[in-house]
Amino acid sequence: MERLPKVVAVVGTNASGKSALGVRLAKTLNAEIISADSRQVFRGLDLGSGKITVQEMEGVPHHMIDVREPGEFFSMADFQRMAYAQIGEILARGRLPMIVGGTGLYVDSVLDGYLLSDKEPDLAYRAELEKLSTPDLYAMLQRLRPGVEVEKNNRNRVMRMLERLHDGDDATPGKQARYRSLRLGVSWPRDVLRERIDERIQMRLEQGMIEEVQGLLNSGVSREFLLGLGLEYRFITRYLVGEIPDREDMLAQLAQAIRQFAKRQMTWFRRNPDIVWLDMQGDPYAQALAAIEAFLKEEA
């Protein structure tokens, strides 16, 4: 039987501390990190996406960050293809690939080995879709596939599903894992996570998160694209264009939306019984390191 290469993942919600833990583990284990975050792939989306800074990386190579211009289309299939390539290069360097992020679909597409269509995208059809608003795209999808489960404001996801239907590729993807994986989960009690979310919003505001979104709008990034990104970019954009006139009201709505999103993230991750959950109020680094070292010693 072929021995599959090993990959480690650290997954969790917004404001959970997974990025810092990933860096600490990577430095110990001679690893390189692949970011699994659907917004951090875009250049210029820094504070709003919680993108790790060069200083916070502490010299650990990070991949799948800043690989697209804002406004460009990027799908799960794009992420999977590029992540596969990065993992191959990391393994060739004799280092451990480590996926760190909160976009569960991206993580699963790579570690579970979703069998996705290898058809080239129909760029003409994609260009036609780009002309439509997100609500119109969602309405189109509902007409073509009534009752389909997808977040109606997730523009990229809705577009990708429309493209798959257009290509005649509407089956649930099969799976064929290319790697043996260990998934570590980062979680906090609800009240602690709420405090961490509120503290992070305040910190990013002080660092210039609203100004970041204004700069994106000024540079020509479309309002539709920013709204489709959700959370920080959606609510701050609505505030800047006057849809939410009151700043404090906008921030209250944003905090609530992030808490609800974190809950959905946890629902996604909790469905996987193979995730090893770390005690973040204990010594998660020691727990994670012990689990990874045991995993790396296992025979195929």
Backbone as CSV, one residue per row, in Angstrom:
resi,resn,N_x,N_y,N_z,CA_x,CA_y,CA_z,C_x,C_y,C_z
1,MET,0.848,-1.205,0.000,0.000,0.000,0.000,0.881,1.253,0.000
2,GLU,0.500,2.206,-0.825,1.273,3.438,-0.924,1.194,4.219,0.381
3,ARG,2.336,4.722,0.834,2.375,5.567,2.027,2.035,6.999,1.641
4,LEU,0.976,7.500,2.205,0.580,8.860,1.902,1.386,9.844,2.732
5,PRO,1.751,10.987,2.161,2.443,12.021,2.934,1.557,12.530,4.056
6,LYS,2.165,13.085,5.081,1.417,13.559,6.240,1.296,15.083,6.239
7,VAL,0.115,15.535,6.608,-0.169,16.961,6.698,-0.898,17.216,8.018
8,VAL,-0.551,18.307,8.680,-1.191,18.699,9.933,-2.036,19.942,9.683
9,ALA,-3.180,20.028,10.336,-4.032,21.215,10.227,-4.386,21.732,11.610
10,VAL,-4.439,23.062,11.729,-4.928,23.723,12.939,-6.134,24.550,12.508
11,VAL,-7.304,24.194,13.009,-8.535,24.849,12.575,-9.254,25.449,13.776
12,GLY,-10.129,26.408,13.506,-10.882,27.024,14.588,-11.600,28.268,14.118
13,THR,-12.231,28.936,15.050,-13.056,30.094,14.742,-12.225,31.372,14.638
14,ASN,-12.909,32.450,14.250,-12.304,33.776,14.324,-11.867,34.061,15.750
15,ALA,-10.767,34.784,15.910,-10.293,35.256,17.213,-9.974,34.125,18.178
16,SER,-9.618,32.960,17.641,-9.357,31.821,18.514,-7.888,31.644,18.865
17,GLY,-7.003,32.328,18.127,-5.572,32.201,18.406,-4.880,31.118,17.606
18,LYS,-5.523,30.620,16.556,-4.942,29.521,15.782,-3.700,29.939,14.996
19,SER,-3.666,31.195,14.538,-2.508,31.642,13.753,-1.244,31.662,14.596
20,ALA,-1.342,32.217,15.815,-0.175,32.275,16.696,0.273,30.885,17.108
21,LEU,-0.684,30.009,17.387,-0.339,28.637,17.748,0.333,27.939,16.572
22,GLY,-0.194,28.162,15.369,0.397,27.555,14.187,1.843,27.967,13.997
23,VAL,2.138,29.251,14.200,3.517,29.745,14.056,4.425,29.081,15.083
24,ARG,3.986,29.013,16.319,4.815,28.414,17.364,5.110,26.946,17.065
25,LEU,4.102,26.218,16.620,4.301,24.810,16.275,5.210,24.666,15.052
26,ALA,5.010,25.514,14.061,5.804,25.427,12.833,7.284,25.660,13.111
27,LYS,7.587,26.595,14.001,8.986,26.867,14.337,9.627,25.650,15.002
28,THR,8.865,24.945,15.808,9.392,23.765,16.492,9.547,22.583,15.541
29,LEU,8.622,22.445,14.595,8.527,21.231,13.782,9.112,21.377,12.382
30,ASN,9.783,22.489,12.094,10.343,22.710,10.761,9.233,22.627,9.706
31,ALA,8.155,23.352,9.970,6.989,23.307,9.093,6.822,24.613,8.323
32,GLU,6.033,24.548,7.266,5.591,25.733,6.540,4.071,25.753,6.570
33,ILE,3.499,26.939,6.602,2.060,27.093,6.810,1.347,27.469,5.518
34,ILE,0.237,26.786,5.284,-0.680,27.137,4.203,-1.917,27.742,4.846
35,SER,-2.185,28.994,4.560,-3.350,29.669,5.129,-4.620,29.211,4.430
36,ALA,-5.611,28.783,5.228,-6.903,28.371,4.677,-7.941,29.399,5.101
37,ASP,-7.945,30.511,4.412,-8.861,31.600,4.724,-9.336,32.208,3.415
38,SER,-10.641,32.231,3.208,-11.190,32.639,1.914,-11.018,34.119,1.616
39,ARG,-10.669,34.930,2.624,-10.494,36.365,2.380,-9.025,36.770,2.357
40,GLN,-8.184,35.999,3.039,-6.770,36.364,3.097,-6.024,36.070,1.796
41,VAL,-6.690,35.412,0.858,-6.061,35.197,-0.448,-5.959,36.507,-1.223
42,PHE,-6.729,37.535,-0.816,-6.770,38.794,-1.566,-5.810,39.827,-0.994
43,ARG,-5.061,40.472,-1.881,-4.151,41.538,-1.476,-4.951,42.740,-0.981
44,GLY,-4.435,43.388,0.051,-5.067,44.597,0.553,-6.159,44.375,1.563
45,LEU,-6.582,43.121,1.735,-7.595,42.791,2.737,-6.857,42.281,3.973
46,ASP,-6.358,43.219,4.760,-5.441,42.866,5.837,-6.103,42.896,7.215
47,LEU,-6.465,44.081,7.659,-7.038,44.204,8.998,-8.407,43.532,9.089
48,GLY,-9.223,43.726,8.071,-10.562,43.161,8.110,-10.586,41.649,8.085
49,SER,-9.571,41.033,7.490,-9.521,39.576,7.408,-8.694,38.955,8.532
50,GLY,-8.052,39.807,9.344,-7.193,39.266,10.393,-5.931,38.635,9.846
51,LYS,-5.455,39.147,8.726,-4.283,38.561,8.067,-3.053,38.672,8.957
52,ILE,-2.331,37.594,9.079,-1.116,37.586,9.893,-0.087,38.528,9.271
53,THR,0.622,39.282,10.111,1.634,40.212,9.622,2.976,39.507,9.461
54,VAL,3.888,40.139,8.740,5.225,39.580,8.564,5.900,39.390,9.919
55,GLN,5.706,40.352,10.819,6.300,40.234,12.153,5.724,39.046,12.905
56,GLU,4.419,38.843,12.792,3.771,37.729,13.499,4.159,36.378,12.922
57,MET,4.579,36.340,11.665,5.019,35.078,11.061,6.312,34.562,11.684
58,GLU,7.107,35.455,12.243,8.365,35.107,12.918,9.274,34.242,12.044
59,GLY,9.288,34.563,10.770,10.184,33.859,9.854,9.640,32.569,9.289
60,VAL,8.450,32.146,9.724,7.853,30.909,9.210,7.233,31.188,7.841
61,PRO,7.594,30.445,6.809,6.988,30.667,5.490,5.477,30.422,5.524
62,HIS,4.726,31.361,4.958,3.276,31.253,4.840,2.900,31.298,3.365
63,HIS,1.952,30.465,2.992,1.501,30.377,1.603,-0.008,30.604,1.516
64,MET,-0.474,30.897,0.315,-1.892,31.141,0.021,-2.407,32.425,0.656
65,ILE,-1.516,33.372,0.849,-1.862,34.716,1.298,-1.475,35.685,0.184
66,ASP,-2.363,36.628,-0.138,-2.090,37.642,-1.162,-1.807,37.028,-2.535
67,VAL,-2.659,36.085,-2.948,-2.453,35.435,-4.242,-3.445,35.921,-5.309
68,ARG,-4.364,36.816,-4.928,-5.318,37.377,-5.878,-5.509,38.864,-5.593
69,GLU,-5.873,39.604,-6.643,-6.235,40.997,-6.470,-7.688,41.073,-5.994
70,PRO,-8.027,42.047,-5.162,-9.415,42.157,-4.723,-10.336,42.361,-5.914
71,GLY,-11.431,41.630,-5.923,-12.372,41.682,-7.034,-12.249,40.502,-7.969
72,GLU,-11.101,39.818,-7.948,-10.934,38.645,-8.797,-11.701,37.460,-8.204
73,PHE,-12.121,36.570,-9.086,-12.850,35.391,-8.643,-11.872,34.374,-8.061
74,PHE,-12.279,33.739,-6.973,-11.451,32.701,-6.351,-12.380,31.691,-5.707
75,SER,-12.194,30.415,-6.026,-13.105,29.376,-5.568,-12.386,28.328,-4.737
76,MET,-13.169,27.428,-4.167,-12.614,26.289,-3.456,-11.718,25.462,-4.374
77,ALA,-12.131,25.310,-5.625,-11.324,24.541,-6.571,-9.980,25.213,-6.812
78,ASP,-9.967,26.548,-6.879,-8.709,27.277,-7.025,-7.814,27.025,-5.815
79,PHE,-8.422,27.110,-4.628,-7.641,26.895,-3.411,-7.064,25.484,-3.387
80,GLN,-7.892,24.497,-3.695,-7.415,23.116,-3.641,-6.241,22.901,-4.594
81,ARG,-6.392,23.375,-5.812,-5.338,23.191,-6.811,-4.029,23.835,-6.365
82,MET,-4.114,25.069,-5.866,-2.904,25.775,-5.456,-2.316,25.174,-4.183
83,ALA,-3.180,24.721,-3.269,-2.687,24.115,-2.033,-1.990,22.793,-2.317
84,TYR,-2.545,22.003,-3.221,-1.877,20.757,-3.599,-0.452,21.045,-4.090
85,ALA,-0.325,22.057,-4.923,0.995,22.404,-5.458,1.937,22.850,-4.345
86,GLN,1.436,23.672,-3.428,2.269,24.140,-2.324,2.694,22.994,-1.422
87,ILE,1.777,22.090,-1.126,2.116,20.950,-0.271,3.211,20.106,-0.914
88,GLY,3.107,19.885,-2.218,4.140,19.130,-2.924,5.508,19.778,-2.809
89,GLU,5.539,21.104,-2.930,6.812,21.816,-2.840,7.371,21.786,-1.422
90,ILE,6.492,21.897,-0.427,6.936,21.863,0.969,7.519,20.489,1.289
91,LEU,6.834,19.437,0.864,7.334,18.081,1.097,8.675,17.865,0.401
92,ALA,8.805,18.412,-0.798,10.065,18.266,-1.535,11.223,18.941,-0.813
93,ARG,10.914,19.955,-0.025,11.961,20.626,0.767,12.238,19.888,2.079
94,GLY,11.544,18.777,2.309,11.759,18.009,3.513,11.144,18.624,4.749
95,ARG,10.109,19.441,4.544,9.465,20.115,5.661,8.029,19.617,5.815
96,LEU,7.429,19.954,6.949,6.076,19.505,7.254,5.057,20.530,6.772
97,PRO,4.104,20.139,5.928,3.032,21.065,5.542,2.010,21.187,6.686
98,MET,1.656,22.429,7.023,0.689,22.675,8.084,-0.359,23.654,7.556
99,ILE,-1.610,23.226,7.526,-2.706,24.085,7.101,-3.299,24.752,8.329
100,VAL,-3.419,26.073,8.296,-3.962,26.822,9.432,-5.055,27.752,8.919
101,GLY,-6.267,27.636,9.467,-7.314,28.548,9.021,-8.694,28.150,9.484
102,GLY,-9.642,29.007,9.163,-11.003,28.809,9.619,-12.016,28.559,8.528
103,THR,-11.586,28.523,7.257,-12.513,28.217,6.174,-12.572,26.704,6.020
104,GLY,-13.543,26.101,6.719,-13.601,24.651,6.809,-13.705,23.958,5.471
105,LEU,-14.435,24.555,4.526,-14.600,23.945,3.211,-13.253,23.847,2.492
106,TYR,-12.422,24.858,2.634,-11.106,24.835,2.010,-10.248,23.720,2.618
107,VAL,-10.252,23.630,3.940,-9.462,22.599,4.621,-9.914,21.212,4.180
108,ASP,-11.221,20.992,4.189,-11.736,19.671,3.833,-11.468,19.324,2.374
109,SER,-11.537,20.323,1.494,-11.317,20.039,0.074,-9.928,19.461,-0.164
110,VAL,-8.962,19.896,0.638,-7.586,19.420,0.490,-7.354,18.128,1.262
111,LEU,-7.743,18.111,2.531,-7.427,16.943,3.354,-8.323,15.746,3.050
112,ASP,-9.570,15.986,2.675,-10.449,14.878,2.294,-10.304,14.516,0.824
113,GLY,-9.665,15.402,0.061,-9.425,15.110,-1.348,-10.675,15.144,-2.197
114,TYR,-11.445,16.242,-2.100,-12.642,16.355,-2.932,-12.266,16.167,-4.406
115,LEU,-13.022,15.353,-5.100,-12.806,15.147,-6.528,-13.643,16.168,-7.286
116,LEU,-12.994,17.247,-7.676,-13.681,18.361,-8.330,-13.465,18.303,-9.827
117,SER,-14.328,18.979,-10.529,-14.222,19.005,-11.981,-12.911,19.640,-12.412
118,ASP,-12.278,19.034,-13.415,-11.044,19.619,-13.945,-11.303,20.426,-15.212
119,LYS,-12.591,20.722,-15.463,-12.913,21.540,-16.633,-12.400,22.955,-16.447
120,GLU,-11.919,23.533,-17.517,-11.513,24.933,-17.485,-12.774,25.794,-17.329
121,PRO,-12.698,26.857,-16.515,-13.884,27.700,-16.341,-14.287,28.373,-17.643
122,ASP,-15.589,28.527,-17.826,-16.141,29.247,-18.975,-16.069,30.733,-18.633
123,LEU,-15.029,31.391,-19.113,-14.796,32.784,-18.731,-15.888,33.716,-19.229
124,ALA,-16.489,33.383,-20.360,-17.575,34.215,-20.874,-18.784,34.129,-19.944
125,TYR,-19.092,32.919,-19.478,-20.214,32.753,-18.547,-19.900,33.441,-17.221
126,ARG,-18.663,33.306,-16.758,-18.256,33.964,-15.509,-18.415,35.471,-15.636
127,ALA,-18.037,36.034,-16.780,-18.159,37.480,-16.983,-19.615,37.911,-16.930
128,GLU,-20.521,37.074,-17.462,-21.951,37.391,-17.391,-22.439,37.362,-15.946
129,LEU,-21.978,36.391,-15.177,-22.370,36.309,-13.766,-21.871,37.516,-12.985
130,GLU,-20.665,37.970,-13.301,-20.074,39.095,-12.571,-20.914,40.363,-12.701
131,LYS,-21.717,40.454,-13.771,-22.529,41.654,-13.983,-23.731,41.694,-13.038
132,LEU,-24.070,40.558,-12.444,-25.266,40.462,-11.609,-24.946,40.744,-10.148
133,SER,-25.933,41.257,-9.434,-25.768,41.463,-8.001,-25.802,40.115,-7.291
134,THR,-25.318,40.091,-6.066,-25.327,38.844,-5.304,-26.749,38.328,-5.082
135,PRO,-27.730,39.190,-4.712,-29.099,38.678,-4.583,-29.631,38.072,-5.881
136,ASP,-29.286,38.666,-7.020,-29.740,38.125,-8.298,-29.087,36.774,-8.590
137,LEU,-27.806,36.645,-8.245,-27.116,35.370,-8.429,-27.759,34.287,-7.576
138,TYR,-28.077,34.649,-6.332,-28.686,33.675,-5.429,-30.072,33.267,-5.930
139,ALA,-30.831,34.235,-6.433,-32.157,33.930,-6.981,-32.042,32.993,-8.183
140,MET,-31.036,33.220,-9.021,-30.811,32.349,-10.178,-30.501,30.925,-9.718
141,LEU,-29.637,30.825,-8.703,-29.273,29.507,-8.193,-30.493,28.782,-7.623
142,GLN,-31.330,29.520,-6.907,-32.526,28.906,-6.335,-33.483,28.430,-7.425
143,ARG,-33.541,29.159,-8.529,-34.401,28.719,-9.643,-33.869,27.422,-10.253
144,LEU,-32.529,27.352,-10.381,-31.924,26.183,-11.010,-31.870,24.981,-10.075
145,ARG,-31.713,25.252,-8.792,-31.595,24.162,-7.823,-32.325,24.567,-6.548
146,PRO,-33.666,24.480,-6.558,-34.451,24.930,-5.405,-34.026,24.246,-4.101
147,GLY,-33.901,25.056,-3.051,-33.576,24.509,-1.744,-32.107,24.220,-1.512
148,VAL,-31.242,24.567,-2.475,-29.819,24.304,-2.301,-29.302,25.050,-1.067
149,GLU,-28.408,24.410,-0.318,-27.904,25.002,0.912,-26.615,25.766,0.628
150,VAL,-26.691,27.081,0.704,-25.522,27.933,0.533,-25.870,29.293,1.133
151,GLU,-24.886,29.930,1.769,-25.128,31.249,2.341,-25.410,32.226,1.203
152,LYS,-26.560,32.870,1.253,-27.004,33.680,0.124,-26.125,34.895,-0.126
153,ASN,-25.385,35.344,0.875,-24.511,36.507,0.694,-23.076,36.138,0.319
154,ASN,-22.789,34.852,0.232,-21.448,34.406,-0.135,-21.345,34.384,-1.659
155,ARG,-20.949,35.526,-2.211,-20.958,35.695,-3.665,-20.089,34.653,-4.374
156,ASN,-18.877,34.429,-3.890,-17.982,33.469,-4.536,-18.590,32.074,-4.570
157,ARG,-19.151,31.657,-3.460,-19.721,30.306,-3.363,-20.928,30.163,-4.282
158,VAL,-21.800,31.173,-4.301,-22.972,31.118,-5.170,-22.542,31.069,-6.638
159,MET,-21.554,31.896,-6.991,-21.075,31.902,-8.379,-20.475,30.559,-8.760
160,ARG,-19.716,29.987,-7.846,-19.074,28.706,-8.152,-20.122,27.612,-8.384
161,MET,-21.190,27.627,-7.589,-22.238,26.619,-7.775,-22.953,26.813,-9.100
162,LEU,-23.164,28.075,-9.484,-23.776,28.340,-10.788,-22.871,27.859,-11.924
163,GLU,-21.575,28.074,-11.773,-20.643,27.616,-12.798,-20.659,26.096,-12.923
164,ARG,-20.714,25.419,-11.785,-20.734,23.954,-11.825,-22.003,23.447,-12.510
165,LEU,-23.130,24.073,-12.221,-24.369,23.677,-12.883,-24.296,23.942,-14.385
166,HIS,-23.696,25.075,-14.742,-23.520,25.437,-16.149,-22.669,24.399,-16.871
167,ASP,-21.670,23.857,-16.167,-20.765,22.867,-16.753,-21.322,21.447,-16.699
168,GLY,-22.530,21.310,-16.118,-23.098,19.978,-15.981,-22.454,19.165,-14.881
169,ASP,-21.826,19.836,-13.941,-21.102,19.167,-12.853,-21.822,19.467,-11.539
170,ASP,-23.018,18.871,-11.384,-23.818,19.217,-10.213,-23.858,18.105,-9.170
171,ALA,-23.044,17.083,-9.336,-23.043,15.985,-8.369,-22.236,16.350,-7.134
172,THR,-22.602,15.751,-6.019,-21.794,15.920,-4.807,-20.422,15.320,-5.065
173,PRO,-19.353,16.080,-4.819,-18.029,15.557,-5.171,-17.660,14.324,-4.358
174,GLY,-17.020,13.369,-5.027,-16.458,12.235,-4.315,-15.181,12.655,-3.616
175,LYS,-14.562,11.697,-2.951,-13.362,12.021,-2.184,-12.276,10.972,-2.430
176,GLN,-11.057,11.457,-2.496,-9.903,10.562,-2.603,-8.720,11.274,-1.967
177,ALA,-8.484,10.997,-0.703,-7.464,11.714,0.053,-6.072,11.443,-0.504
178,ARG,-5.295,12.508,-0.615,-3.910,12.398,-1.058,-2.934,12.349,0.108
179,TYR,-3.436,12.639,1.303,-2.553,12.749,2.467,-3.173,12.046,3.669
180,ARG,-2.321,11.667,4.602,-2.775,11.310,5.941,-2.734,12.593,6.758
181,SER,-3.788,12.866,7.483,-3.852,14.158,8.146,-4.194,14.042,9.619
182,LEU,-3.697,15.001,10.367,-4.066,15.211,11.764,-4.657,16.605,11.846
183,ARG,-5.874,16.711,12.392,-6.533,17.996,12.519,-6.670,18.350,13.989
184,LEU,-6.147,19.500,14.339,-6.216,20.010,15.708,-7.200,21.165,15.743
185,GLY,-8.091,21.172,16.725,-9.113,22.202,16.815,-8.849,23.166,17.952
186,VAL,-9.069,24.444,17.667,-8.883,25.515,18.650,-10.258,26.055,19.016
187,SER,-10.571,26.041,20.290,-11.899,26.461,20.728,-11.836,27.104,22.106
188,TRP,-12.812,27.962,22.384,-12.928,28.633,23.680,-14.373,28.535,24.162
189,PRO,-14.605,28.631,25.460,-15.982,28.775,25.951,-16.618,30.013,25.319
190,ARG,-17.927,29.986,25.152,-18.618,31.035,24.398,-18.368,32.431,24.970
191,ASP,-18.385,32.564,26.321,-18.218,33.889,26.913,-16.807,34.423,26.692
192,VAL,-15.815,33.519,26.735,-14.435,33.941,26.499,-14.245,34.342,25.035
193,LEU,-14.808,33.558,24.121,-14.691,33.880,22.697,-15.350,35.214,22.396
194,ARG,-16.471,35.481,23.037,-17.160,36.764,22.833,-16.240,37.925,23.209
195,GLU,-15.563,37.805,24.340,-14.635,38.850,24.773,-13.483,38.995,23.784
196,ARG,-12.973,37.876,23.301,-11.852,37.918,22.357,-12.273,38.586,21.052
197,ILE,-13.489,38.294,20.600,-13.995,38.919,19.369,-14.117,40.427,19.554
198,ASP,-14.706,40.857,20.680,-14.880,42.288,20.934,-13.541,43.002,21.033
199,GLU,-12.578,42.373,21.716,-11.253,42.978,21.861,-10.562,43.107,20.507
200,ARG,-10.730,42.094,19.656,-10.062,42.144,18.359,-10.674,43.204,17.455
201,ILE,-11.990,43.353,17.508,-12.627,44.414,16.719,-12.072,45.772,17.134
202,GLN,-11.984,46.018,18.443,-11.491,47.297,18.947,-10.051,47.536,18.517
203,MET,-9.233,46.500,18.597,-7.832,46.640,18.207,-7.702,46.981,16.724
204,ARG,-8.494,46.331,15.895,-8.403,46.583,14.460,-8.942,47.955,14.088
205,LEU,-9.936,48.411,14.807,-10.419,49.770,14.583,-9.311,50.771,14.847
206,GLU,-8.586,50.568,15.950,-7.487,51.469,16.301,-6.366,51.390,15.269
207,GLN,-6.215,50.240,14.632,-5.167,50.080,13.623,-5.573,50.634,12.264
208,GLY,-6.878,50.957,12.084,-7.317,51.576,10.831,-8.161,50.705,9.936
209,MET,-8.998,49.834,10.515,-9.798,48.921,9.701,-10.806,49.662,8.830
210,ILE,-11.448,50.684,9.376,-12.417,51.440,8.572,-11.701,52.154,7.428
211,GLU,-10.540,52.710,7.722,-9.757,53.395,6.683,-9.304,52.403,5.612
212,GLU,-9.034,51.163,6.002,-8.657,50.154,5.016,-9.781,49.941,4.006
213,VAL,-10.995,49.811,4.500,-12.132,49.579,3.602,-12.379,50.811,2.725
214,GLN,-12.254,52.005,3.305,-12.413,53.225,2.512,-11.361,53.286,1.413
215,GLY,-10.147,52.895,1.724,-9.084,52.880,0.726,-9.365,51.905,-0.403
216,LEU,-9.944,50.758,-0.074,-10.305,49.790,-1.112,-11.364,50.366,-2.038
217,LEU,-12.378,51.010,-1.451,-13.410,51.642,-2.271,-12.810,52.737,-3.150
218,ASN,-11.926,53.537,-2.569,-11.299,54.637,-3.321,-10.442,54.125,-4.474
219,SER,-9.878,52.930,-4.300,-8.997,52.378,-5.336,-9.763,51.695,-6.457
220,GLY,-11.093,51.641,-6.321,-11.901,51.066,-7.390,-12.433,49.672,-7.120
221,VAL,-12.144,49.124,-5.937,-12.721,47.827,-5.595,-14.227,48.003,-5.459
222,SER,-14.983,47.126,-6.082,-16.426,47.328,-6.145,-17.092,47.117,-4.795
223,ARG,-18.126,47.893,-4.594,-18.943,47.735,-3.389,-19.520,46.325,-3.324
224,GLU,-19.927,45.783,-4.470,-20.525,44.451,-4.508,-19.543,43.396,-4.011
225,PHE,-18.293,43.519,-4.436,-17.274,42.563,-3.997,-17.076,42.631,-2.489
226,LEU,-16.978,43.836,-1.942,-16.748,43.997,-0.515,-17.944,43.490,0.292
227,LEU,-19.141,43.766,-0.171,-20.324,43.266,0.520,-20.343,41.736,0.516
228,GLY,-19.911,41.156,-0.595,-19.904,39.703,-0.713,-18.905,39.014,0.191
229,LEU,-17.897,39.756,0.654,-16.901,39.167,1.550,-17.465,38.917,2.941
230,GLY,-18.513,39.641,3.293,-19.150,39.440,4.588,-18.426,40.105,5.737
231,LEU,-19.029,39.979,6.916,-18.459,40.428,8.186,-17.890,41.842,8.106
232,GLU,-16.602,42.005,8.470,-16.032,43.351,8.565,-16.224,44.152,7.287
233,TYR,-15.958,43.546,6.148,-16.025,44.288,4.888,-17.468,44.642,4.529
234,ARG,-18.409,43.760,4.820,-19.809,44.049,4.514,-20.333,45.191,5.379
235,PHE,-20.120,45.103,6.686,-20.727,46.089,7.575,-20.035,47.449,7.481
236,ILE,-18.726,47.450,7.345,-18.025,48.735,7.218,-18.367,49.398,5.886
237,THR,-18.491,48.627,4.823,-18.896,49.190,3.535,-20.288,49.805,3.641
238,ARG,-21.198,49.094,4.274,-22.557,49.632,4.436,-22.538,50.926,5.259
239,TYR,-21.653,51.004,6.221,-21.517,52.224,7.029,-20.955,53.366,6.176
240,LEU,-19.933,53.063,5.395,-19.278,54.107,4.607,-20.169,54.653,3.491
241,VAL,-21.062,53.827,2.964,-21.946,54.314,1.896,-23.265,54.839,2.451
242,GLY,-23.400,54.850,3.773,-24.559,55.464,4.397,-25.730,54.552,4.676
243,GLU,-25.594,53.250,4.400,-26.704,52.333,4.655,-26.902,52.112,6.151
244,ILE,-25.809,52.183,6.918,-25.883,52.132,8.383,-25.303,53.461,8.861
245,PRO,-26.121,54.438,9.163,-25.618,55.790,9.452,-24.802,55.890,10.731
246,ASP,-25.142,55.100,11.728,-24.529,55.251,13.046,-23.360,54.280,13.218
247,ARG,-22.202,54.825,13.561,-20.996,54.005,13.703,-21.145,52.942,14.788
248,GLU,-21.671,53.326,15.939,-21.799,52.372,17.032,-22.807,51.278,16.696
249,ASP,-23.845,51.639,15.980,-24.817,50.632,15.546,-24.158,49.649,14.591
250,MET,-23.348,50.171,13.683,-22.635,49.302,12.754,-21.728,48.326,13.507
251,LEU,-20.996,48.838,14.492,-20.072,47.981,15.246,-20.819,46.924,16.049
252,ALA,-21.971,47.285,16.587,-22.768,46.308,17.339,-23.273,45.204,16.410
253,GLN,-23.738,45.601,15.219,-24.194,44.600,14.249,-23.036,43.707,13.800
254,LEU,-21.870,44.317,13.608,-20.699,43.557,13.181,-20.297,42.528,14.231
255,ALA,-20.234,42.943,15.483,-19.849,42.018,16.556,-20.809,40.842,16.629
256,GLN,-22.099,41.126,16.499,-23.099,40.063,16.537,-22.927,39.119,15.351
257,ALA,-22.656,39.672,14.176,-22.484,38.847,12.979,-21.257,37.948,13.113
258,ILE,-20.171,38.466,13.690,-18.965,37.652,13.862,-19.228,36.525,14.849
259,ARG,-19.967,36.823,15.921,-20.284,35.761,16.882,-21.130,34.672,16.227
260,GLN,-22.093,35.084,15.398,-22.925,34.097,14.707,-22.095,33.282,13.709
261,PHE,-21.151,33.958,13.049,-20.289,33.257,12.099,-19.403,32.248,12.819
262,ALA,-18.857,32.636,13.974,-18.027,31.717,14.755,-18.826,30.486,15.163
263,LYS,-20.097,30.695,15.483,-20.958,29.563,15.842,-21.126,28.623,14.654
264,ARG,-21.301,29.193,13.454,-21.426,28.347,12.258,-20.124,27.618,11.966
265,GLN,-18.994,28.295,12.184,-17.709,27.627,12.002,-17.600,26.412,12.912
266,MET,-17.968,26.585,14.180,-17.876,25.490,15.125,-18.821,24.353,14.743
267,THR,-19.996,24.687,14.243,-20.922,23.649,13.796,-20.292,22.819,12.688
268,TRP,-19.609,23.491,11.766,-18.930,22.791,10.665,-17.844,21.878,11.220
269,PHE,-16.982,22.399,12.064,-15.851,21.608,12.552,-16.306,20.477,13.477
270,ARG,-17.331,20.723,14.265,-17.786,19.699,15.208,-18.371,18.482,14.503
271,ARG,-18.724,18.625,13.233,-19.239,17.479,12.497,-18.161,16.442,12.233
272,ASN,-16.905,16.843,12.361,-15.798,15.927,12.070,-15.298,15.298,13.362
273,PRO,-15.545,14.017,13.572,-15.138,13.375,14.828,-13.635,13.177,14.950
274,ASP,-12.905,13.387,13.860,-11.461,13.149,13.882,-10.656,14.347,14.376
275,ILE,-11.303,15.489,14.570,-10.576,16.663,15.057,-10.219,16.475,16.533
276,VAL,-8.970,16.707,16.862,-8.492,16.647,18.248,-8.599,18.054,18.825
277,TRP,-9.483,18.245,19.782,-9.718,19.583,20.319,-8.749,19.902,21.444
278,LEU,-8.160,21.087,21.362,-7.157,21.526,22.334,-7.818,22.346,23.438
279,ASP,-7.261,22.255,24.623,-7.740,23.045,25.758,-6.987,24.370,25.755
280,MET,-7.613,25.409,25.189,-6.938,26.688,25.053,-6.720,27.384,26.396
281,GLN,-7.420,26.950,27.430,-7.213,27.529,28.753,-6.202,26.733,29.565
282,GLY,-5.667,25.686,28.944,-4.605,24.904,29.558,-3.290,25.217,28.869
283,ASP,-2.656,24.196,28.298,-1.400,24.375,27.555,-1.586,23.783,26.157
284,PRO,-2.252,24.525,25.272,-2.564,23.975,23.947,-1.313,23.642,23.131
285,TYR,-0.248,24.410,23.321,0.984,24.132,22.576,1.523,22.751,22.928
286,ALA,1.608,22.438,24.218,2.122,21.135,24.646,1.214,20.011,24.155
287,GLN,-0.101,20.229,24.252,-1.042,19.218,23.777,-0.872,18.979,22.274
288,ALA,-0.803,20.076,21.528,-0.683,19.964,20.072,0.635,19.298,19.683
289,LEU,1.703,19.706,20.316,3.011,19.154,19.983,3.049,17.655,20.246
290,ALA,2.494,17.230,21.373,2.474,15.798,21.690,1.664,15.026,20.653
291,ALA,0.517,15.586,20.256,-0.337,14.912,19.273,0.355,14.820,17.919
292,ILE,1.032,15.898,17.521,1.710,15.902,16.218,2.886,14.931,16.222
293,GLU,3.673,14.948,17.274,4.836,14.048,17.333,4.399,12.592,17.290
294,ALA,3.308,12.263,17.982,2.796,10.891,17.937,2.308,10.545,16.530
295,PHE,1.638,11.502,15.897,1.130,11.304,14.529,2.274,11.071,13.552
296,LEU,3.338,11.839,13.690,4.460,11.701,12.744,5.206,10.396,12.923
297,LYS,5.115,9.802,14.093,5.785,8.526,14.349,4.984,7.329,13.870
298,GLU,3.689,7.541,13.628,2.826,6.427,13.204,3.273,5.880,11.861
299,GLU,3.171,4.562,11.736,3.437,3.920,10.447,2.187,4.010,9.587
300,ALA,2.379,3.957,8.300,1.232,4.017,7.386,0.361,2.789,7.541
